[in-house]
Amino acid sequence: MNRRAVRPERILWSMVAMAITAPVWAHHSAVGYDFSKTVTAEATLKEFRWVSPHSSMVVVIKGPDGQAEEMTVTSATPAVFSKQGFTPRDFKVGDKMEISWHPAKSGHLGGALASMKLPNGREFKDVEFGTAGALAAQQADSVK
């Protein structure tokens, strides 16, 4: 039987390549959102997730039939919130706020945050999805 020995440097280089490319595989694209549209509604905060690579929130809004509907809105990284002076303590369950988002192209309720106005009047503008996300979506559409 002719077996080739596995050389340790090949294993090492394979592991390095996987470590470098893993974040690329894990990151998602903004092409699922329609950046040509913005929807605005009064919402009640149910949950806020201050996590990387993107924070998100679950809010309750009134649907077209007047019934309460939950939706998830993807937002910026914690670093973008911090640069605008926000901390996780600024987002309290039950807070009433006005939010604007770019809807999902799939038609599902939810999308990418454009901005939000908290009860104390402070406003957050999502520069990550508002600018970079829109550019990424436009580039992806132009490739099709």
Buried (B, 14 or more C-beta within 10 A) or exposed (E): EEEEEEEEEEEEEEEEEEEEEEEEEEEEEBBBBBBEEBBEBEBBBBEBBBEEEBBBBBBBBEEEEEEEBBBBBBBBBBEBBEEBEBEEEBBEEEBEBBBBBBBBBEEEBBBBBBBBBBEEEEEBBBBBBBEBBBEBBEEEEEEE
